[in-house]
């Protein structure tokens, strides 16, 4: 549908692309809640800090959102913007991963 609109009404094609992505995301979220609940149960059994688990989920979400936004930019011919979105996502993931790595190092130090 988006491809047909892109020729005649490019401003609507972008809206259709983003809207279809949001609808698909909402459909997928219902199945993801079960997986998140399973991970939450696993985290509570292991005694890992809940904030670390939350951080990991946010990192995963940032990766998916970055990939989606980058793909939309590429579809509409803006490769440079796509590359900048990917860079911003990678930097954000790196910064958010620092507490997780720090906790991992602390756990290893306790084992030694």
N, CA and C atoms as an extended XYZ file, in Angstrom:
336
Properties=species:S:1:pos:R:3:atomname:S:1:resname:S:1:resid:I:1 pbc="F F F"
N         0.835       -1.186        0.000 N   UNK     1
C         0.000        0.000        0.000 CA  UNK     1
C         0.884        1.255        0.000 C   UNK     1
N         1.897        1.230        0.833 N   UNK     2
C         2.774        2.391        0.936 CA  UNK     2
C         3.485        2.666       -0.386 C   UNK     2
N         3.859        1.605       -1.085 N   UNK     3
C         4.537        1.763       -2.361 CA  UNK     3
C         3.673        2.443       -3.407 C   UNK     3
N         2.375        2.132       -3.403 N   UNK     4
C         1.454        2.765       -4.343 CA  UNK     4
C         1.263        4.242       -4.027 C   UNK     4
N         1.161        4.547       -2.731 N   UNK     5
C         0.965        5.935       -2.324 CA  UNK     5
C         2.216        6.779       -2.533 C   UNK     5
N         3.375        6.146       -2.475 N   UNK     6
C         4.632        6.887       -2.564 CA  UNK     6
C         4.755        7.650       -3.882 C   UNK     6
N         4.178        7.088       -4.948 N   UNK     7
C         4.258        7.737       -6.255 CA  UNK     7
C         3.340        8.957       -6.337 C   UNK     7
N         2.102        8.779       -5.851 N   UNK     8
C         1.107        9.835       -6.013 CA  UNK     8
C         1.042       10.794       -4.827 C   UNK     8
N         1.080       10.264       -3.639 N   UNK     9
C         0.947       11.070       -2.416 CA  UNK     9
C         2.034       10.666       -1.410 C   UNK     9
N         3.258       11.125       -1.602 N   UNK    10
C         4.356       10.691       -0.727 CA  UNK    10
C         4.145       11.071        0.738 C   UNK    10
N         3.413       12.164        1.000 N   UNK    11
C         3.201       12.559        2.394 CA  UNK    11
C         2.305       11.560        3.121 C   UNK    11
N         1.397       10.902        2.404 N   UNK    12
C         0.535        9.897        3.017 CA  UNK    12
C         1.251        8.550        3.131 C   UNK    12
N         2.187        8.289        2.230 N   UNK    13
C         2.918        7.022        2.254 CA  UNK    13
C         3.697        6.875        3.560 C   UNK    13
N         4.313        7.956        3.998 N   UNK    14
C         5.055        7.910        5.250 CA  UNK    14
C         4.112        7.639        6.411 C   UNK    14
N         2.962        8.264        6.411 N   UNK    15
C         1.968        8.060        7.457 CA  UNK    15
C         1.490        6.609        7.483 C   UNK    15
N         1.253        6.026        6.310 N   UNK    16
C         0.821        4.625        6.230 CA  UNK    16
C         1.920        3.701        6.734 C   UNK    16
N         3.155        3.979        6.378 N   UNK    17
C         4.279        3.149        6.814 CA  UNK    17
C         4.418        3.169        8.331 C   UNK    17
N         4.407        4.342        8.919 N   UNK    18
C         4.554        4.468       10.366 CA  UNK    18
C         3.350        3.850       11.081 C   UNK    18
N         2.155        4.106       10.565 N   UNK    19
C         0.938        3.567       11.186 CA  UNK    19
C         0.932        2.045       11.156 C   UNK    19
N         1.316        1.463       10.034 N   UNK    20
C         1.340        0.001        9.955 CA  UNK    20
C         2.375       -0.573       10.921 C   UNK    20
N         3.490        0.103       11.076 N   UNK    21
C         4.498       -0.347       12.039 CA  UNK    21
C         3.988       -0.297       13.463 C   UNK    21
N         3.261        0.757       13.805 N   UNK    22
C         2.706        0.886       15.154 CA  UNK    22
C         1.653       -0.190       15.399 C   UNK    22
N         0.809       -0.455       14.408 N   UNK    23
C        -0.214       -1.491       14.556 CA  UNK    23
C         0.431       -2.857       14.752 C   UNK    23
N         1.453       -3.158       13.961 N   UNK    24
C         2.164       -4.432       14.126 CA  UNK    24
C         2.826       -4.527       15.495 C   UNK    24
N         3.393       -3.437       15.953 N   UNK    25
C         4.026       -3.420       17.271 CA  UNK    25
C         3.011       -3.708       18.363 C   UNK    25
N         1.848       -3.091       18.281 N   UNK    26
C         0.809       -3.333       19.279 CA  UNK    26
C         0.335       -4.783       19.258 C   UNK    26
N         0.278       -5.382       18.076 N   UNK    27
C        -0.118       -6.782       17.966 CA  UNK    27
C         0.951       -7.688       18.584 C   UNK    27
N         2.199       -7.347       18.400 N   UNK    28
C         3.301       -8.160       18.918 CA  UNK    28
C         3.439       -8.010       20.427 C   UNK    28
N         3.126       -6.832       20.957 N   UNK    29
C         3.297       -6.578       22.389 CA  UNK    29
C         2.522       -7.558       23.260 C   UNK    29
N         1.362       -7.989       22.800 N   UNK    30
C         0.579       -8.923       23.600 CA  UNK    30
C         1.317      -10.248       23.784 C   UNK    30
N         2.034      -10.699       22.766 N   UNK    31
C         2.791      -11.936       22.916 CA  UNK    31
C         4.088      -11.723       23.686 C   UNK    31
N         4.600      -10.507       23.658 N   UNK    32
C         5.837      -10.228       24.378 CA  UNK    32
C         5.636      -10.135       25.885 C   UNK    32
N         4.438       -9.818       26.327 N   UNK    33
C         4.203       -9.693       27.763 CA  UNK    33
C         4.464      -11.014       28.475 C   UNK    33
N         4.124      -12.120       27.830 N   UNK    34
C         4.401      -13.433       28.425 CA  UNK    34
C         5.896      -13.678       28.584 C   UNK    34
N         6.669      -13.288       27.586 N   UNK    35
C         8.117      -13.464       27.654 CA  UNK    35
C         8.721      -12.581       28.732 C   UNK    35
N         8.253      -11.355       28.829 N   UNK    36
C         8.761      -10.432       29.850 CA  UNK    36
C         8.414      -10.954       31.244 C   UNK    36
N         7.213      -11.471       31.409 N   UNK    37
C         6.810      -12.040       32.702 CA  UNK    37
C         7.689      -13.237       33.058 C   UNK    37
N         8.002      -14.075       32.076 N   UNK    38
C         8.870      -15.230       32.329 CA  UNK    38
C        10.268      -14.777       32.747 C   UNK    38
N        10.801      -13.769       32.067 N   UNK    39
C        12.106      -13.235       32.448 CA  UNK    39
C        12.063      -12.602       33.834 C   UNK    39
N        10.981      -11.921       34.143 N   UNK    40
C        10.834      -11.295       35.455 CA  UNK    40
C        10.836      -12.355       36.559 C   UNK    40
N        10.149      -13.458       36.322 N   UNK    41
C        10.137      -14.566       37.287 CA  UNK    41
C        11.538      -15.140       37.451 C   UNK    41
N        12.228      -15.295       36.353 N   UNK    42
C        13.597      -15.817       36.391 CA  UNK    42
C        14.512      -14.886       37.171 C   UNK    42
N        14.377      -13.585       36.946 N   UNK    43
C        15.202      -12.604       37.642 CA  UNK    43
C        14.914      -12.638       39.137 C   UNK    43
N        13.653      -12.737       39.508 N   UNK    44
C        13.322      -12.755       40.937 CA  UNK    44
C        13.843      -14.022       41.613 C   UNK    44
N        13.898      -15.130       40.886 N   UNK    45
C        14.437      -16.375       41.449 CA  UNK    45
C        15.949      -16.301       41.644 C   UNK    45
N        16.641      -15.595       40.764 N   UNK    46
C        18.097      -15.538       40.838 CA  UNK    46
C        18.595      -14.476       41.799 C   UNK    46
N        17.757      -13.511       42.137 N   UNK    47
C        18.176      -12.457       43.049 CA  UNK    47
C        18.914      -11.316       42.372 C   UNK    47
N        18.879      -11.282       41.046 N   UNK    48
C        19.507      -10.195       40.305 CA  UNK    48
C        18.697       -8.926       40.536 C   UNK    48
N        19.394       -7.801       40.602 N   UNK    49
C        18.728       -6.522       40.823 CA  UNK    49
C        17.697       -6.255       39.734 C   UNK    49
N        16.493       -5.912       40.131 N   UNK    50
C        15.399       -5.647       39.198 CA  UNK    50
C        15.726       -4.486       38.262 C   UNK    50
N        16.485       -3.516       38.724 N   UNK    51
C        16.858       -2.376       37.880 CA  UNK    51
C        17.729       -2.802       36.702 C   UNK    51
N        18.569       -3.802       36.922 N   UNK    52
C        19.403       -4.306       35.830 CA  UNK    52
C        18.541       -4.960       34.759 C   UNK    52
N        17.564       -5.741       35.216 N   UNK    53
C        16.650       -6.392       34.284 CA  UNK    53
C        15.887       -5.350       33.482 C   UNK    53
N        15.415       -4.333       34.144 N   UNK    54
C        14.692       -3.250       33.483 CA  UNK    54
C        15.596       -2.564       32.463 C   UNK    54
N        16.844       -2.352       32.829 N   UNK    55
C        17.801       -1.729       31.912 CA  UNK    55
C        18.035       -2.563       30.669 C   UNK    55
N        18.134       -3.875       30.853 N   UNK    56
C        18.341       -4.762       29.700 CA  UNK    56
C        17.133       -4.704       28.763 C   UNK    56
N        15.926       -4.708       29.327 N   UNK    57
C        14.729       -4.598       28.489 CA  UNK    57
C        14.704       -3.273       27.725 C   UNK    57
N        15.131       -2.199       28.379 N   UNK    58
C        15.174       -0.901       27.705 CA  UNK    58
C        16.195       -0.913       26.573 C   UNK    58
N        17.327       -1.550       26.808 N   UNK    59
C        18.359       -1.649       25.774 CA  UNK    59
C        17.815       -2.391       24.556 C   UNK    59
N        17.104       -3.486       24.797 N   UNK    60
C        16.511       -4.250       23.696 CA  UNK    60
C        15.499       -3.382       22.944 C   UNK    60
N        14.676       -2.659       23.678 N   UNK    61
C        13.684       -1.786       23.059 CA  UNK    61
C        14.322       -0.692       22.221 C   UNK    61
N        15.387       -0.108       22.736 N   UNK    62
C        16.097        0.936       21.987 CA  UNK    62
C        16.650        0.364       20.685 C   UNK    62
N        17.157       -0.852       20.744 N   UNK    63
C        17.669       -1.493       19.534 CA  UNK    63
C        16.593       -1.658       18.474 C   UNK    63
N        15.414       -2.119       18.893 N   UNK    64
C        14.321       -2.316       17.937 CA  UNK    64
C        13.794       -0.992       17.387 C   UNK    64
N        13.612       -0.012       18.241 N   UNK    65
C        13.107        1.288       17.788 CA  UNK    65
C        14.104        1.949       16.845 C   UNK    65
N        15.386        1.848       17.168 N   UNK    66
C        16.422        2.417       16.314 CA  UNK    66
C        16.411        1.757       14.939 C   UNK    66
N        16.311        0.441       14.933 N   UNK    67
C        16.287       -0.283       13.660 CA  UNK    67
C        15.076        0.114       12.825 C   UNK    67
N        13.918        0.241       13.470 N   UNK    68
C        12.694        0.615       12.756 CA  UNK    68
C        12.797        2.035       12.183 C   UNK    68
N        13.247        2.965       12.991 N   UNK    69
C        13.373        4.350       12.523 CA  UNK    69
C        14.393        4.450       11.402 C   UNK    69
N        15.478        3.717       11.525 N   UNK    70
C        16.506        3.721       10.495 CA  UNK    70
C        15.963        3.161        9.179 C   UNK    70
N        15.186        2.096        9.264 N   UNK    71
C        14.617        1.492        8.056 CA  UNK    71
C        13.644        2.445        7.370 C   UNK    71
N        12.856        3.173        8.152 N   UNK    72
C        11.930        4.142        7.555 CA  UNK    72
C        12.707        5.228        6.812 C   UNK    72
N        13.770        5.718        7.426 N   UNK    73
C        14.577        6.753        6.767 CA  UNK    73
C        15.187        6.237        5.476 C   UNK    73
N        15.656        4.993        5.498 N   UNK    74
C        16.245        4.423        4.294 CA  UNK    74
C        15.204        4.228        3.206 C   UNK    74
N        13.987        3.803        3.610 N   UNK    75
C        12.910        3.626        2.629 CA  UNK    75
C        12.590        4.923        1.911 C   UNK    75
N        12.774        6.028        2.589 N   UNK    76
C        12.438        7.310        1.993 CA  UNK    76
C        13.668        8.059        1.483 C   UNK    76
N        14.757        7.326        1.273 N   UNK    77
C        15.895        7.874        0.572 CA  UNK    77
C        16.856        8.715        1.389 C   UNK    77
N        16.760        8.659        2.691 N   UNK    78
C        17.656        9.461        3.518 CA  UNK    78
C        18.634        8.557        4.257 C   UNK    78
N        19.584        8.039        3.507 N   UNK    79
C        20.568        7.107        4.084 CA  UNK    79
C        21.412        7.786        5.157 C   UNK    79
N        21.749        9.048        4.968 N   UNK    80
C        22.583        9.731        5.961 CA  UNK    80
C        21.838        9.875        7.292 C   UNK    80
N        20.555       10.188        7.241 N   UNK    81
C        19.771       10.258        8.476 CA  UNK    81
C        19.660        8.885        9.107 C   UNK    81
N        19.501        7.860        8.286 N   UNK    82
C        19.446        6.489        8.781 CA  UNK    82
C        20.726        6.131        9.537 C   UNK    82
N        21.865        6.488        8.972 N   UNK    83
C        23.144        6.208        9.624 CA  UNK    83
C        23.282        6.964       10.942 C   UNK    83
N        22.793        8.193       10.978 N   UNK    84
C        22.868        8.983       12.214 CA  UNK    84
C        21.961        8.407       13.293 C   UNK    84
N        20.798        7.910       12.902 N   UNK    85
C        19.902        7.267       13.877 CA  UNK    85
C        20.555        6.011       14.427 C   UNK    85
N        21.186        5.237       13.554 N   UNK    86
C        21.881        4.025       14.016 CA  UNK    86
C        23.005        4.374       14.989 C   UNK    86
N        23.769        5.404       14.685 N   UNK    87
C        24.849        5.825       15.580 CA  UNK    87
C        24.295        6.263       16.931 C   UNK    87
N        23.233        7.058       16.906 N   UNK    88
C        22.630        7.515       18.159 CA  UNK    88
C        22.123        6.332       18.977 C   UNK    88
N        21.516        5.360       18.325 N   UNK    89
C        21.042        4.169       19.026 CA  UNK    89
C        22.186        3.382       19.643 C   UNK    89
N        23.270        3.230       18.911 N   UNK    90
C        24.420        2.485       19.427 CA  UNK    90
C        25.056        3.185       20.623 C   UNK    90
N        25.170        4.499       20.546 N   UNK    91
C        25.740        5.253       21.669 CA  UNK    91
C        24.830        5.141       22.895 C   UNK    91
N        23.520        5.250       22.676 N   UNK    92
C        22.573        5.132       23.787 CA  UNK    92
C        22.637        3.747       24.415 C   UNK    92
N        22.708        2.720       23.589 N   UNK    93
C        22.822        1.354       24.107 CA  UNK    93
C        24.105        1.196       24.891 C   UNK    93
N        25.197        1.737       24.381 N   UNK    94
C        26.474        1.653       25.094 CA  UNK    94
C        26.369        2.308       26.468 C   UNK    94
N        25.795        3.493       26.513 N   UNK    95
C        25.681        4.207       27.789 CA  UNK    95
C        24.762        3.482       28.768 C   UNK    95
N        23.698        2.899       28.255 N   UNK    96
C        22.772        2.183       29.130 CA  UNK    96
C        23.335        0.836       29.577 C   UNK    96
N        24.287        0.296       28.829 N   UNK    97
C        24.880       -0.986       29.179 CA  UNK    97
C        25.947       -0.866       30.265 C   UNK    97
N        26.442        0.333       30.509 N   UNK    98
C        27.504        0.507       31.508 CA  UNK    98
C        27.106       -0.008       32.902 C   UNK    98
N        25.919        0.308       33.419 N   UNK    99
C        25.551       -0.242       34.735 CA  UNK    99
C        25.453       -1.773       34.735 C   UNK    99
N        25.023       -2.340       33.629 N   UNK   100
C        24.932       -3.797       33.538 CA  UNK   100
C        26.327       -4.412       33.588 C   UNK   100
N        27.253       -3.842       32.842 N   UNK   101
C        28.630       -4.334       32.849 CA  UNK   101
C        29.256       -4.149       34.230 C   UNK   101
N        28.983       -3.018       34.856 N   UNK   102
C        29.497       -2.758       36.193 CA  UNK   102
C        28.980       -3.803       37.186 C   UNK   102
N        27.707       -4.119       37.125 N   UNK   103
C        27.134       -5.136       38.017 CA  UNK   103
C        27.741       -6.504       37.742 C   UNK   103
N        28.005       -6.797       36.485 N   UNK   104
C        28.635       -8.069       36.129 CA  UNK   104
C        30.035       -8.158       36.718 C   UNK   104
N        30.789       -7.090       36.615 N   UNK   105
C        32.144       -7.068       37.173 CA  UNK   105
C        32.093       -7.235       38.684 C   UNK   105
N        31.147       -6.561       39.335 N   UNK   106
C        31.005       -6.689       40.794 CA  UNK   106
C        30.655       -8.118       41.189 C   UNK   106
N        29.793       -8.765       40.404 N   UNK   107
C        29.421      -10.147       40.699 CA  UNK   107
C        30.614      -11.087       40.555 C   UNK   107
N        31.420      -10.854       39.544 N   UNK   108
C        32.608      -11.683       39.340 CA  UNK   108
C        33.600      -11.449       40.487 C   UNK   108
N        33.744      -10.192       40.924 N   UNK   109
C        34.644       -9.897       42.031 CA  UNK   109
C        34.195      -10.614       43.306 C   UNK   109
N        32.895      -10.684       43.541 N   UNK   110
C        32.380      -11.377       44.726 CA  UNK   110
C        32.661      -12.871       44.657 C   UNK   110
N        32.628      -13.445       43.454 N   UNK   111
C        32.882      -14.883       43.300 CA  UNK   111
C        34.352      -15.206       43.544 C   UNK   111
N        35.212      -14.258       43.213 N   UNK   112
C        36.653      -14.489       43.372 CA  UNK   112
C        36.992      -14.202       44.798 C   UNK   112
